[in-house]
Amino acid sequence: MPDVHVVGGGVAGLVLARRLARSGADVVVHEASDRLGGTVASHEIAGIVLDAGAESFATRGGTVTALIDELGLAGDLVRPEPVSAWLQPARGDAAPLPATALLGIPGDPRAEDVVAIVGRAGAEAAVERDAAPLAADDPLLAPGARLGPLVRARHGDAVLDLLVAPVVHGVHSLHPDDVPLERVHPRLRAALAEKGSLSGAMSALRAAAPPGSVVAGLRGGVHRLVSALADDLAAHGGDIRLRSSVDVAALERLAGGGTVVVAAPDVLPASAPPRRIDLVTLVVDQPELDAAPRGSGLLVTAGAPVGARALTHATAKWAWLADAAAGSHVLRLSYDDLPADPVAAARADAAVLLGVALPEPEGAAHVTWFRPAAAISPAGITVVGETAAGSGLAGIIAHAEATASALAAK
């Protein structure tokens, strides 16, 4: 019998299985579908191979970049182009996101790019609120505290609703009221305690992570991680079984023959229903987009005159993709509520957001992903992946690596 059964062949499952196999464990990965990777996937549109899910990862902690180096992909690590993302407000024209902000939380509320979004009164209210001393034992910073109440108390409703909420929703698919402080930045509490204000903490954290250093990608797409992980796992004796479905009853049987790790979101009961996200990708020939009129894309405030909640101008964001597209442009829009005709709606929304008329796309695709809630795990079952670590490859991979190290040390 194998030492370890890993149920789920997404990135978390593959990372953990690979690390354990390299430490000498006998590992079997059970994947219910006919492919590995989960939401880290690819599709081909108009002859271009694109990421169908994650197209970048946070560089904090260096965990993902270290893994990429181990897999021999360091030469293909790429940074986004130095163009700003924008914000589409509910009313009025789009504007660049503030340069001193982290997740939309401004380091300088009086900066003109902040005032352009929240208004002068909102900016002054933020300064006045944040001037009050912030103690390290403030309930706003207690274990389990959420970002929304912190921003509301220290910067006010205008900053929260008009700036932070759309950015956080675009990154985490959650309202700030539902985002733990740990998900914002691992050093947020320490910075708040040191600086005594939210603006001061944001300035310090932003200075430590200048523009262009926060995220990275892979030339050819982040989906390349999946095949690299699978190949390395197999090279170290790992057994990957596709179309191998494991239910809760089977978990108990497997646990009798070794360690069981659940890395799939639909095996264990969840604390809440999953959140659905629909992505529509368009490949268009429109030379007016060469100027990247909205930088790397836009996040959209609730109440704006479009259905999309975000747009990524992928060929403006990634130089390697602009080369692959050979003059065409790749646009990706995300939706919480799927329109009846996704491609037509995405084309219309993109034209509004970018301020440019768009022709019929050369190619288009629509995919649906589900962001699971935290898993309810029975005793004796180890869980990795989004149900344990939250969203984002950086956190998911770091958690899987740490879990593998703990299991290997037993």
DRENVEX-337957 format. One record per residue (C-alpha): residue number from 1; x, y, z. Coordinates in Angstrom, 3 decimals. Layout:
N
@num->NUM; x->X; y->Y; z->Z;
...
//
This chain:
410
@num->1; x->0.000; y->0.000; z->0.000;
@num->2; x->1.205; y->3.552; z->-0.633;
@num->3; x->2.394; y->5.686; z->2.250;
@num->4; x->0.244; y->8.623; z->1.080;
@num->5; x->-2.983; y->8.923; z->-0.897;
@num->6; x->-3.525; y->12.438; z->-2.302;
@num->7; x->-7.127; y->12.991; z->-3.384;
@num->8; x->-7.143; y->15.731; z->-6.024;
@num->9; x->-4.647; y->16.533; z->-8.758;
@num->10; x->-4.789; y->20.310; z->-8.677;
@num->11; x->-1.691; y->22.382; z->-7.981;
@num->12; x->-1.874; y->21.885; z->-4.201;
@num->13; x->-2.166; y->18.123; z->-4.516;
@num->14; x->0.680; y->17.935; z->-7.020;
@num->15; x->2.956; y->20.183; z->-4.947;
@num->16; x->2.400; y->18.118; z->-1.805;
@num->17; x->2.700; y->14.781; z->-3.616;
@num->18; x->5.899; y->15.858; z->-5.366;
@num->19; x->7.515; y->17.037; z->-2.137;
@num->20; x->6.635; y->13.789; z->-0.335;
@num->21; x->7.793; y->11.627; z->-3.239;
@num->22; x->11.111; y->13.471; z->-3.280;
@num->23; x->11.453; y->12.703; z->0.446;
@num->24; x->11.067; y->8.975; z->-0.260;
@num->25; x->7.361; y->8.406; z->0.358;
@num->26; x->5.273; y->6.106; z->-1.809;
@num->27; x->2.578; y->8.458; z->-3.171;
@num->28; x->-0.587; y->7.939; z->-5.220;
@num->29; x->-2.557; y->10.914; z->-6.598;
@num->30; x->-6.236; y->10.278; z->-7.324;
@num->31; x->-7.773; y->12.749; z->-9.793;
@num->32; x->-11.470; y->12.322; z->-10.561;
@num->33; x->-11.353; y->14.112; z->-13.938;
@num->34; x->-9.350; y->13.321; z->-17.063;
@num->35; x->-6.770; y->16.092; z->-16.495;
@num->36; x->-4.583; y->17.565; z->-13.800;
@num->37; x->-4.365; y->21.151; z->-12.584;
@num->38; x->-7.859; y->22.054; z->-11.444;
@num->39; x->-8.406; y->25.749; z->-12.094;
@num->40; x->-4.844; y->26.137; z->-13.361;
@num->41; x->-5.727; y->25.223; z->-16.921;
@num->42; x->-5.270; y->26.303; z->-20.528;
@num->43; x->-7.370; y->26.748; z->-23.630;
@num->44; x->-6.647; y->27.759; z->-27.210;
@num->45; x->-8.400; y->30.763; z->-28.735;
@num->46; x->-7.705; y->32.016; z->-32.259;
@num->47; x->-4.572; y->29.885; z->-32.353;
@num->48; x->-3.153; y->31.286; z->-29.069;
@num->49; x->-2.695; y->29.055; z->-26.012;
@num->50; x->-3.920; y->31.025; z->-22.998;
@num->51; x->-4.450; y->30.514; z->-19.301;
@num->52; x->-8.072; y->29.592; z->-18.663;
@num->53; x->-7.695; y->30.196; z->-14.919;
@num->54; x->-4.895; y->31.817; z->-12.949;
@num->55; x->-2.616; y->33.933; z->-15.166;
@num->56; x->-0.289; y->35.280; z->-12.465;
@num->57; x->0.773; y->34.689; z->-8.882;
@num->58; x->1.828; y->36.807; z->-5.924;
@num->59; x->5.585; y->36.872; z->-5.369;
@num->60; x->5.401; y->37.456; z->-1.599;
@num->61; x->7.400; y->34.980; z->0.420;
@num->62; x->9.225; y->33.688; z->-2.655;
@num->63; x->7.519; y->30.278; z->-2.417;
@num->64; x->6.219; y->30.136; z->-5.975;
@num->65; x->9.408; y->31.490; z->-7.536;
@num->66; x->11.463; y->28.944; z->-5.561;
@num->67; x->9.241; y->26.154; z->-6.894;
@num->68; x->9.571; y->27.475; z->-10.439;
@num->69; x->13.332; y->27.455; z->-10.050;
@num->70; x->13.278; y->23.839; z->-8.795;
@num->71; x->11.189; y->22.829; z->-11.800;
@num->72; x->13.679; y->24.363; z->-14.238;
@num->73; x->11.363; y->27.159; z->-15.355;
@num->74; x->13.213; y->30.108; z->-13.826;
@num->75; x->14.274; y->31.324; z->-17.282;
@num->76; x->10.607; y->31.752; z->-18.193;
@num->77; x->9.640; y->33.814; z->-15.143;
@num->78; x->8.152; y->37.115; z->-16.362;
@num->79; x->6.970; y->40.327; z->-14.762;
@num->80; x->3.986; y->42.335; z->-15.989;
@num->81; x->4.583; y->45.422; z->-18.077;
@num->82; x->4.899; y->48.661; z->-16.042;
@num->83; x->1.405; y->49.923; z->-16.864;
@num->84; x->-1.165; y->50.830; z->-14.242;
@num->85; x->-4.458; y->49.090; z->-13.669;
@num->86; x->-7.539; y->51.337; z->-13.695;
@num->87; x->-10.806; y->51.571; z->-11.790;
@num->88; x->-14.225; y->52.112; z->-13.342;
@num->89; x->-16.409; y->53.951; z->-10.797;
@num->90; x->-20.173; y->53.647; z->-10.602;
@num->91; x->-20.453; y->57.109; z->-12.165;
@num->92; x->-17.992; y->59.091; z->-14.196;
@num->93; x->-14.840; y->58.254; z->-16.084;
@num->94; x->-12.369; y->55.501; z->-15.339;
@num->95; x->-9.180; y->56.490; z->-13.518;
@num->96; x->-5.821; y->54.825; z->-12.775;
@num->97; x->-5.619; y->53.023; z->-9.460;
@num->98; x->-3.679; y->55.019; z->-6.851;
@num->99; x->0.055; y->54.477; z->-7.052;
@num->100; x->0.531; y->54.352; z->-3.271;
@num->101; x->-2.297; y->51.886; z->-2.578;
@num->102; x->-2.126; y->48.227; z->-1.597;
@num->103; x->-5.318; y->46.322; z->-2.397;
@num->104; x->-6.813; y->49.769; z->-2.930;
@num->105; x->-5.979; y->50.943; z->0.615;
@num->106; x->-4.190; y->54.265; z->0.134;
@num->107; x->-0.888; y->55.143; z->1.745;
@num->108; x->-1.692; y->58.805; z->1.128;
@num->109; x->-5.441; y->59.536; z->1.130;
@num->110; x->-4.820; y->63.119; z->-0.059;
@num->111; x->-2.961; y->62.006; z->-3.201;
@num->112; x->-4.669; y->63.312; z->-6.325;
@num->113; x->-5.170; y->59.820; z->-7.770;
@num->114; x->-7.029; y->58.873; z->-4.566;
@num->115; x->-9.095; y->62.079; z->-4.549;
@num->116; x->-10.069; y->61.407; z->-8.179;
@num->117; x->-11.864; y->58.255; z->-7.021;
@num->118; x->-13.148; y->58.954; z->-3.487;
@num->119; x->-13.597; y->62.733; z->-3.704;
@num->120; x->-12.011; y->65.458; z->-1.617;
@num->121; x->-14.412; y->64.978; z->1.296;
@num->122; x->-13.763; y->61.236; z->1.365;
@num->123; x->-10.008; y->61.806; z->1.343;
@num->124; x->-10.131; y->64.346; z->4.177;
@num->125; x->-12.369; y->62.033; z->6.219;
@num->126; x->-9.790; y->59.269; z->5.800;
@num->127; x->-6.978; y->61.498; z->7.060;
@num->128; x->-9.012; y->62.649; z->10.053;
@num->129; x->-10.060; y->59.123; z->11.054;
@num->130; x->-6.573; y->57.685; z->10.663;
@num->131; x->-5.028; y->60.388; z->12.871;
@num->132; x->-6.428; y->58.710; z->16.007;
@num->133; x->-3.895; y->56.396; z->17.724;
@num->134; x->-4.156; y->52.725; z->16.742;
@num->135; x->-3.039; y->50.406; z->19.533;
@num->136; x->-1.667; y->46.934; z->18.885;
@num->137; x->-4.455; y->45.464; z->21.062;
@num->138; x->-7.252; y->47.280; z->19.233;
@num->139; x->-10.180; y->44.887; z->18.559;
@num->140; x->-9.877; y->45.797; z->14.861;
@num->141; x->-6.603; y->43.823; z->14.858;
@num->142; x->-7.720; y->40.874; z->16.982;
@num->143; x->-7.352; y->37.283; z->15.710;
@num->144; x->-10.002; y->36.616; z->13.083;
@num->145; x->-10.457; y->40.328; z->12.338;
@num->146; x->-11.573; y->41.286; z->8.846;
@num->147; x->-10.349; y->43.986; z->6.504;
@num->148; x->-13.680; y->45.775; z->5.976;
@num->149; x->-14.197; y->46.968; z->9.560;
@num->150; x->-10.572; y->48.127; z->9.741;
@num->151; x->-10.820; y->50.244; z->6.584;
@num->152; x->-14.266; y->51.552; z->7.529;
@num->153; x->-13.047; y->52.677; z->10.959;
@num->154; x->-9.706; y->54.128; z->9.846;
@num->155; x->-10.494; y->55.508; z->6.360;
@num->156; x->-14.287; y->55.760; z->6.161;
@num->157; x->-17.048; y->54.522; z->3.891;
@num->158; x->-15.959; y->56.390; z->0.763;
@num->159; x->-12.521; y->54.744; z->0.678;
@num->160; x->-13.996; y->51.350; z->1.520;
@num->161; x->-16.894; y->51.392; z->-0.945;
@num->162; x->-15.404; y->53.315; z->-3.860;
@num->163; x->-11.820; y->52.109; z->-3.811;
@num->164; x->-11.030; y->49.133; z->-1.574;
@num->165; x->-14.156; y->47.022; z->-2.187;
@num->166; x->-13.834; y->46.818; z->-5.993;
@num->167; x->-10.109; y->46.037; z->-5.778;
@num->168; x->-10.548; y->43.345; z->-3.129;
@num->169; x->-13.473; y->41.857; z->-5.024;
@num->170; x->-11.385; y->41.763; z->-8.186;
@num->171; x->-8.503; y->40.012; z->-6.434;
@num->172; x->-10.280; y->37.728; z->-3.946;
@num->173; x->-13.876; y->37.589; z->-5.246;
@num->174; x->-14.959; y->38.684; z->-1.766;
@num->175; x->-16.144; y->41.831; z->-0.016;
@num->176; x->-13.532; y->43.269; z->2.384;
@num->177; x->-15.859; y->42.374; z->5.267;
@num->178; x->-15.143; y->38.716; z->4.459;
@num->179; x->-11.358; y->38.946; z->4.018;
@num->180; x->-9.180; y->38.104; z->7.062;
@num->181; x->-6.320; y->40.501; z->7.702;
@num->182; x->-3.860; y->37.657; z->7.102;
@num->183; x->-5.014; y->37.438; z->3.496;
@num->184; x->-4.180; y->41.090; z->2.862;
@num->185; x->-0.495; y->40.882; z->3.734;
@num->186; x->1.425; y->38.634; z->6.142;
@num->187; x->3.047; y->41.702; z->7.758;
@num->188; x->-0.062; y->43.875; z->7.966;
@num->189; x->-0.571; y->43.553; z->11.735;
@num->190; x->3.107; y->44.215; z->12.440;
@num->191; x->3.100; y->47.275; z->10.187;
@num->192; x->-0.059; y->48.631; z->11.825;
@num->193; x->1.451; y->48.194; z->15.279;
@num->194; x->4.703; y->49.823; z->14.215;
@num->195; x->3.215; y->52.801; z->12.343;
@num->196; x->0.081; y->53.331; z->14.426;
@num->197; x->-2.075; y->54.155; z->11.391;
@num->198; x->-3.520; y->52.392; z->8.363;
@num->199; x->-1.998; y->54.868; z->5.904;
@num->200; x->1.407; y->54.525; z->7.507;
@num->201; x->1.228; y->50.743; z->7.374;
@num->202; x->0.216; y->50.821; z->3.699;
@num->203; x->3.064; y->53.181; z->2.832;
@num->204; x->5.583; y->50.913; z->4.526;
@num->205; x->4.270; y->47.731; z->2.924;
@num->206; x->4.041; y->49.354; z->-0.498;
@num->207; x->7.607; y->50.667; z->-0.236;
@num->208; x->8.779; y->47.129; z->0.482;
@num->209; x->6.961; y->45.867; z->-2.627;
@num->210; x->7.408; y->48.457; z->-5.409;
@num->211; x->5.266; y->48.315; z->-8.572;
@num->212; x->6.187; y->45.386; z->-10.789;
@num->213; x->7.393; y->43.207; z->-7.890;
@num->214; x->4.034; y->42.125; z->-6.482;
@num->215; x->3.020; y->39.562; z->-9.126;
@num->216; x->4.709; y->37.488; z->-11.797;
@num->217; x->3.818; y->34.933; z->-14.437;
@num->218; x->5.327; y->32.371; z->-16.777;
@num->219; x->6.149; y->32.847; z->-20.431;
@num->220; x->3.632; y->30.638; z->-22.200;
@num->221; x->1.197; y->30.716; z->-19.281;
@num->222; x->0.985; y->29.733; z->-15.624;
@num->223; x->-0.670; y->26.467; z->-16.677;
@num->224; x->2.821; y->25.188; z->-17.532;
@num->225; x->3.310; y->24.613; z->-13.809;
@num->226; x->0.953; y->21.642; z->-13.956;
@num->227; x->2.855; y->19.524; z->-16.477;
@num->228; x->6.180; y->20.433; z->-14.843;
@num->229; x->4.914; y->19.301; z->-11.430;
@num->230; x->3.411; y->16.097; z->-12.848;
@num->231; x->6.601; y->15.212; z->-14.740;
@num->232; x->8.776; y->15.750; z->-11.672;
@num->233; x->6.388; y->13.755; z->-9.476;
@num->234; x->6.465; y->10.848; z->-11.915;
@num->235; x->10.268; y->11.041; z->-12.125;
@num->236; x->10.404; y->10.490; z->-8.362;
@num->237; x->8.095; y->7.486; z->-8.402;
@num->238; x->4.721; y->9.149; z->-7.860;
@num->239; x->1.673; y->7.314; z->-9.231;
@num->240; x->-0.906; y->9.603; z->-10.893;
@num->241; x->-4.315; y->8.056; z->-11.532;
@num->242; x->-6.782; y->10.002; z->-13.663;
@num->243; x->-10.516; y->9.245; z->-13.528;
@num->244; x->-9.958; y->7.902; z->-10.017;
@num->245; x->-12.855; y->9.216; z->-7.949;
@num->246; x->-12.748; y->9.057; z->-4.146;
@num->247; x->-15.773; y->9.783; z->-1.954;
@num->248; x->-16.013; y->10.229; z->1.820;
@num->249; x->-16.573; y->6.501; z->2.416;
@num->250; x->-13.517; y->5.647; z->0.333;
@num->251; x->-11.431; y->8.110; z->2.359;
@num->252; x->-11.891; y->5.954; z->5.453;
@num->253; x->-10.788; y->2.837; z->3.588;
@num->254; x->-7.732; y->4.594; z->2.169;
@num->255; x->-6.804; y->5.957; z->5.592;
@num->256; x->-6.477; y->2.378; z->6.821;
@num->257; x->-3.545; y->1.845; z->4.463;
@num->258; x->-1.627; y->5.055; z->4.944;
@num->259; x->-1.893; y->8.831; z->5.219;
@num->260; x->-4.731; y->10.524; z->3.313;
@num->261; x->-4.565; y->14.134; z->2.105;
@num->262; x->-7.598; y->15.772; z->0.507;
@num->263; x->-6.678; y->18.333; z->-2.149;
@num->264; x->-10.012; y->18.419; z->-3.980;
@num->265; x->-12.755; y->20.934; z->-3.083;
@num->266; x->-15.773; y->18.680; z->-3.622;
@num->267; x->-14.825; y->15.643; z->-1.497;
@num->268; x->-15.451; y->16.992; z->2.020;
@num->269; x->-18.442; y->19.029; z->3.252;
@num->270; x->-17.961; y->22.792; z->2.993;
@num->271; x->-18.735; y->25.580; z->5.434;
@num->272; x->-20.674; y->27.501; z->2.748;
@num->273; x->-21.707; y->27.144; z->-0.912;
@num->274; x->-18.975; y->27.787; z->-3.503;
@num->275; x->-18.795; y->31.127; z->-5.317;
@num->276; x->-19.205; y->30.958; z->-9.078;
@num->277; x->-16.953; y->32.998; z->-11.359;
@num->278; x->-17.379; y->33.193; z->-15.130;
@num->279; x->-14.522; y->34.298; z->-17.374;
@num->280; x->-14.996; y->35.373; z->-20.984;
@num->281; x->-11.904; y->35.793; z->-23.149;
@num->282; x->-11.933; y->37.687; z->-26.444;
@num->283; x->-9.219; y->37.892; z->-29.103;
@num->284; x->-9.801; y->41.011; z->-31.212;
@num->285; x->-8.085; y->42.918; z->-33.985;
@num->286; x->-8.344; y->46.566; z->-32.952;
@num->287; x->-5.234; y->48.763; z->-33.502;
@num->288; x->-6.643; y->51.452; z->-31.197;
@num->289; x->-5.906; y->49.101; z->-28.302;
@num->290; x->-2.168; y->49.269; z->-29.072;
@num->291; x->-2.012; y->52.353; z->-26.845;
@num->292; x->-3.392; y->50.373; z->-23.853;
@num->293; x->-6.033; y->53.032; z->-23.101;
@num->294; x->-6.812; y->51.501; z->-19.690;
@num->295; x->-3.380; y->50.131; z->-18.848;
@num->296; x->-3.373; y->46.479; z->-17.854;
@num->297; x->-7.145; y->46.511; z->-17.347;
@num->298; x->-9.875; y->47.693; z->-15.011;
@num->299; x->-11.615; y->46.744; z->-11.820;
@num->300; x->-15.261; y->47.750; z->-11.705;
@num->301; x->-17.170; y->49.358; z->-8.835;
@num->302; x->-20.642; y->48.026; z->-8.031;
@num->303; x->-23.268; y->50.068; z->-9.862;
@num->304; x->-21.137; y->50.800; z->-12.935;
@num->305; x->-22.962; y->50.599; z->-16.296;
@num->306; x->-21.497; y->47.189; z->-17.232;
@num->307; x->-22.090; y->43.635; z->-16.078;
@num->308; x->-18.417; y->42.687; z->-15.855;
@num->309; x->-16.646; y->43.094; z->-12.521;
@num->310; x->-13.159; y->43.245; z->-14.028;
@num->311; x->-11.339; y->43.361; z->-17.362;
@num->312; x->-7.737; y->42.336; z->-18.012;
@num->313; x->-6.027; y->43.656; z->-21.140;
@num->314; x->-3.746; y->40.632; z->-21.185;
@num->315; x->-1.630; y->41.647; z->-24.177;
@num->316; x->-0.921; y->45.001; z->-22.523;
@num->317; x->-0.019; y->43.253; z->-19.264;
@num->318; x->2.290; y->40.541; z->-20.643;
@num->319; x->4.912; y->41.190; z->-23.326;
@num->320; x->5.273; y->37.498; z->-24.161;
@num->321; x->1.550; y->37.293; z->-24.899;
@num->322; x->1.632; y->40.418; z->-27.077;
@num->323; x->4.338; y->38.695; z->-29.142;
@num->324; x->2.284; y->35.494; z->-29.377;
@num->325; x->-0.844; y->37.409; z->-30.413;
@num->326; x->1.028; y->39.043; z->-33.313;
@num->327; x->-0.937; y->42.304; z->-33.314;
@num->328; x->-4.244; y->41.017; z->-31.980;
@num->329; x->-5.399; y->41.826; z->-28.452;
@num->330; x->-6.470; y->39.438; z->-25.702;
@num->331; x->-9.137; y->40.713; z->-23.302;
@num->332; x->-10.498; y->38.735; z->-20.361;
@num->333; x->-13.624; y->39.789; z->-18.479;
@num->334; x->-14.977; y->38.250; z->-15.279;
@num->335; x->-18.611; y->38.045; z->-14.201;
@num->336; x->-20.459; y->37.203; z->-11.012;
@num->337; x->-23.774; y->36.991; z->-12.872;
@num->338; x->-23.425; y->35.359; z->-16.272;
@num->339; x->-25.225; y->37.213; z->-19.089;
@num->340; x->-27.441; y->35.271; z->-21.483;
@num->341; x->-24.982; y->35.740; z->-24.359;
@num->342; x->-21.559; y->35.865; z->-22.652;
@num->343; x->-19.485; y->36.715; z->-25.727;
@num->344; x->-21.791; y->39.483; z->-26.952;
@num->345; x->-22.050; y->40.941; z->-23.452;
@num->346; x->-18.277; y->40.808; z->-22.958;
@num->347; x->-17.680; y->42.566; z->-26.277;
@num->348; x->-20.154; y->45.322; z->-25.354;
@num->349; x->-18.782; y->45.704; z->-21.822;
@num->350; x->-15.189; y->45.812; z->-23.068;
@num->351; x->-16.048; y->48.575; z->-25.524;
@num->352; x->-17.554; y->50.658; z->-22.711;
@num->353; x->-14.697; y->50.041; z->-20.289;
@num->354; x->-11.924; y->50.625; z->-22.829;
@num->355; x->-13.624; y->53.488; z->-24.653;
@num->356; x->-12.926; y->51.813; z->-27.999;
@num->357; x->-15.325; y->50.241; z->-30.496;
@num->358; x->-14.598; y->46.526; z->-30.879;
@num->359; x->-15.093; y->44.389; z->-33.984;
@num->360; x->-16.391; y->40.841; z->-33.947;
@num->361; x->-13.787; y->38.795; z->-32.084;
@num->362; x->-11.379; y->36.568; z->-33.973;
@num->363; x->-12.023; y->34.002; z->-31.263;
@num->364; x->-13.729; y->33.781; z->-27.880;
@num->365; x->-14.209; y->31.360; z->-24.996;
@num->366; x->-16.249; y->31.198; z->-21.816;
@num->367; x->-15.236; y->29.143; z->-18.757;
@num->368; x->-16.832; y->28.743; z->-15.348;
@num->369; x->-14.877; y->28.189; z->-12.140;
@num->370; x->-16.050; y->27.735; z->-8.571;
@num->371; x->-14.225; y->29.192; z->-5.574;
@num->372; x->-14.901; y->26.791; z->-2.684;
@num->373; x->-15.464; y->27.710; z->0.924;
@num->374; x->-13.461; y->26.230; z->3.790;
@num->375; x->-13.714; y->22.456; z->4.117;
@num->376; x->-15.150; y->20.706; z->7.177;
@num->377; x->-12.539; y->18.035; z->7.760;
@num->378; x->-13.071; y->14.889; z->9.864;
@num->379; x->-10.397; y->13.920; z->12.365;
@num->380; x->-7.364; y->12.281; z->10.827;
@num->381; x->-7.794; y->13.817; z->7.368;
@num->382; x->-5.294; y->16.417; z->6.193;
@num->383; x->-6.570; y->19.079; z->3.791;
@num->384; x->-4.631; y->21.275; z->1.351;
@num->385; x->-5.717; y->23.555; z->-1.468;
@num->386; x->-8.122; y->26.454; z->-1.612;
@num->387; x->-10.480; y->24.977; z->0.984;
@num->388; x->-7.672; y->25.183; z->3.559;
@num->389; x->-5.406; y->27.987; z->2.330;
@num->390; x->-7.788; y->30.397; z->0.606;
@num->391; x->-7.426; y->31.675; z->-2.943;
@num->392; x->-4.193; y->32.575; z->-4.692;
@num->393; x->-1.358; y->30.338; z->-5.851;
@num->394; x->1.159; y->31.857; z->-3.429;
@num->395; x->-0.856; y->30.910; z->-0.356;
@num->396; x->-1.980; y->27.558; z->-1.747;
@num->397; x->1.543; y->26.449; z->-2.691;
@num->398; x->3.082; y->27.699; z->0.565;
@num->399; x->0.457; y->25.807; z->2.581;
@num->400; x->0.945; y->22.618; z->0.544;
@num->401; x->4.735; y->22.817; z->0.962;
@num->402; x->4.440; y->23.373; z->4.719;
@num->403; x->1.956; y->20.503; z->5.055;
@num->404; x->4.239; y->18.168; z->3.112;
@num->405; x->7.170; y->19.097; z->5.340;
@num->406; x->5.111; y->18.386; z->8.460;
@num->407; x->3.971; y->14.996; z->7.132;
@num->408; x->7.487; y->14.045; z->6.060;
@num->409; x->8.787; y->14.858; z->9.548;
@num->410; x->6.402; y->12.416; z->11.266;
//
